[in-house]
């Protein structure tokens, strides 16, 4: 009988060791799964942060057009604008414009921009101020009943698109936008 008791004890010990091995294996699997989840969450956070920074860069120093008026019979366009809220300051020569019409284009920069309340030349455009600039599109002058595309890029990426709709008249003082 004594031998029989020892065999029963050995079976119980074997079951206990097997359960302990399964328990340790489950802990290891859970640890690996947790590490994968943490690494994935960290990667998603980094992707979201870089996407946010790229979006901020694209919107930084974006130009908001207040109005565009035909200034004179020489086909000058008088643009009143400001930088969008939250924009970074930008140098006036870093703001470029292009007008597209019938496969042609005109381009330049806003280096002649001035504060609306002051005609003194500037070098830096700051958010919160309203500016004006006169541009002369030589290749794409205002034409009655025509539409031209105005594109403005400022600083490192802020883009503005406007459709210049000249209507039936290109007279002095005609509002285009």
MOHUPE-V664622 format. One record per helix or strand. SS is the DSSP state (2 for helix, 1 for strand). FROM is the first residue (numbers start at 1). TO is the last residue. If there is no record, write none. Layout:
SS|FROM|TO, SS|FROM|TO
This chain:
2|2|59, 1|63|70, 1|76|83, 1|90|91, 2|92|94, 1|95|101, 1|104|109, 1|114|115, 1|121|121, 1|124|125, 1|130|136, 1|147|154, 1|158|165, 1|175|175
